[in-house]
């Protein structure tokens, strides 16, 4: 974590997050590091569909057609976050942390992570096997940090 903040600082990159199922855990993991103020721009916790629509301007039709936990919603979240934040790197997370709320098509542990750096957009689909809410959230943060490290 410390090395990520150092890497971002060295490259003079700003980072912003839009989190759903992690509830701010990703932002917290960055802001707990000394020097984070040089790199961390903003973080939204857009937990409800309403927040995704009102704050991140995700189209109601995307949520209606694909659901809030979908590659399409995750991509819209990260693209629109980048317009708001003007950060160099933007990250969105949407998923089902459980233990309830899963379906056959969208099981507990299904998490999408969106990253946008410049014109490059990646939407990463994960299926974490854990049934524990906190461990799914922690695995999501860990995976996200690895993806951020790769992109910078």
C-alpha positions as CSV (number, residue, x, y, z in Angstrom):
1,X,0.0,0.0,0.0
2,X,2.7,2.4,1.0
3,X,4.6,1.6,-2.2
4,X,1.5,2.4,-4.2
5,X,1.1,5.8,-2.7
6,X,4.9,6.4,-3.3
7,X,4.6,5.2,-6.9
8,X,1.6,7.5,-7.6
9,X,3.4,10.4,-5.9
10,X,6.6,9.8,-7.9
11,X,4.6,9.7,-11.2
12,X,2.5,12.7,-10.1
13,X,-0.8,10.8,-10.6
14,X,-4.1,11.5,-8.9
15,X,-6.5,8.7,-8.1
16,X,-10.3,8.6,-7.4
17,X,-12.7,5.9,-6.5
18,X,-16.4,5.1,-6.8
19,X,-17.2,2.2,-4.5
20,X,-20.3,0.2,-4.0
21,X,-20.0,-3.2,-2.2
22,X,-16.7,-2.2,-0.5
23,X,-18.3,0.8,1.2
24,X,-15.3,3.0,1.3
25,X,-12.8,0.3,2.3
26,X,-10.6,1.0,-0.8
27,X,-10.5,4.8,0.0
28,X,-9.8,4.0,3.6
29,X,-6.9,1.7,2.7
30,X,-5.3,4.6,0.7
31,X,-6.0,7.4,3.1
32,X,-4.5,5.4,6.0
33,X,-1.1,5.9,4.4
34,X,1.0,9.0,5.1
35,X,1.3,11.1,2.0
36,X,-2.1,10.0,0.5
37,X,-3.2,13.6,0.3
38,X,-0.7,14.1,-2.6
39,X,-2.4,11.4,-4.7
40,X,-6.0,10.8,-3.5
41,X,-8.5,13.1,-5.1
42,X,-12.0,11.9,-4.1
43,X,-14.0,8.8,-3.2
44,X,-17.7,8.2,-3.6
45,X,-19.6,5.4,-1.9
46,X,-22.5,5.0,-4.4
47,X,-24.1,2.1,-2.6
48,X,-27.7,2.5,-3.8
49,X,-28.9,2.5,-7.4
50,X,-30.2,6.0,-6.8
51,X,-26.7,7.2,-5.8
52,X,-25.2,5.6,-9.0
53,X,-27.8,7.4,-11.0
54,X,-27.8,10.8,-9.2
55,X,-24.1,11.2,-8.4
56,X,-22.3,9.2,-11.1
57,X,-25.0,9.8,-13.8
58,X,-25.2,6.1,-14.6
59,X,-28.2,5.7,-17.0
60,X,-31.3,4.3,-15.4
61,X,-31.6,2.1,-18.5
62,X,-28.2,0.5,-17.9
63,X,-29.3,-0.4,-14.4
64,X,-32.7,-1.6,-15.6
65,X,-31.3,-3.7,-18.4
66,X,-28.1,-5.1,-16.9
67,X,-28.4,-4.5,-13.2
68,X,-26.2,-2.5,-10.8
69,X,-23.8,-5.5,-10.6
70,X,-22.7,-5.7,-14.3
71,X,-19.8,-4.9,-16.5
72,X,-22.0,-2.2,-18.2
73,X,-22.8,-0.4,-14.9
74,X,-19.2,-0.7,-13.7
75,X,-17.9,0.9,-16.9
76,X,-20.4,3.7,-16.8
77,X,-19.4,4.3,-13.1
78,X,-15.7,4.6,-14.0
79,X,-16.2,6.7,-17.1
80,X,-18.5,9.2,-15.4
81,X,-16.3,9.3,-12.3
82,X,-13.4,10.3,-14.5
83,X,-15.5,13.3,-15.8
84,X,-16.2,14.4,-12.3
85,X,-12.9,13.8,-10.6
86,X,-10.5,14.8,-13.4
87,X,-8.0,12.3,-11.8
88,X,-5.4,10.4,-13.8
89,X,-6.7,7.1,-12.6
90,X,-10.3,6.3,-11.7
91,X,-11.6,3.1,-10.2
92,X,-15.1,1.8,-9.8
93,X,-16.3,-1.2,-7.8
94,X,-19.7,-2.9,-7.9
95,X,-20.6,-6.3,-6.7
96,X,-22.4,-8.6,-4.3
97,X,-20.6,-9.0,-0.9
98,X,-23.3,-11.2,0.6
99,X,-24.0,-13.3,2.5
100,X,-27.5,-12.7,0.9
101,X,-28.5,-11.0,-2.4
102,X,-27.0,-13.5,-4.8
103,X,-28.7,-15.4,-7.6
104,X,-27.7,-18.2,-9.9
105,X,-26.8,-15.7,-12.6
106,X,-25.2,-13.2,-10.1
107,X,-23.9,-15.2,-7.1
108,X,-22.5,-13.7,-3.9
109,X,-18.8,-12.9,-4.6
110,X,-19.4,-11.5,-8.1
111,X,-17.6,-8.2,-8.3
112,X,-16.7,-5.9,-11.2
113,X,-13.7,-3.6,-10.9
114,X,-13.4,-0.8,-13.4
115,X,-10.2,1.1,-14.1
116,X,-9.7,4.1,-16.4
117,X,-6.4,5.7,-17.1
118,X,-6.3,8.1,-20.0
119,X,-8.4,6.5,-22.7
120,X,-7.7,3.0,-21.4
121,X,-10.7,1.4,-19.7
122,X,-10.5,-2.1,-18.1
123,X,-13.5,-3.9,-16.5
124,X,-12.3,-6.8,-14.5
125,X,-14.9,-9.5,-13.6
126,X,-14.2,-11.5,-10.4
127,X,-16.0,-14.3,-8.7
128,X,-14.7,-14.6,-5.1
129,X,-15.5,-17.9,-3.6
130,X,-15.6,-16.8,0.0
131,X,-19.1,-16.6,1.6
132,X,-18.0,-14.1,4.2
133,X,-19.0,-10.5,3.5
134,X,-15.9,-9.0,5.0
135,X,-13.5,-11.4,3.2
136,X,-15.2,-10.6,-0.2
137,X,-14.7,-6.9,0.5
138,X,-11.1,-7.4,1.5
139,X,-10.4,-9.6,-1.5
140,X,-12.0,-6.9,-3.7
141,X,-9.7,-4.2,-2.3
142,X,-6.6,-6.4,-2.6
143,X,-7.4,-7.3,-6.2
144,X,-8.2,-3.7,-7.0
145,X,-4.8,-2.5,-5.6
146,X,-3.0,-5.1,-7.7
147,X,-4.8,-3.9,-10.8
148,X,-4.0,-0.3,-10.0
149,X,-0.3,-1.2,-9.5
150,X,-0.4,-2.9,-13.0
151,X,-1.9,0.1,-14.7
152,X,0.6,2.7,-13.3
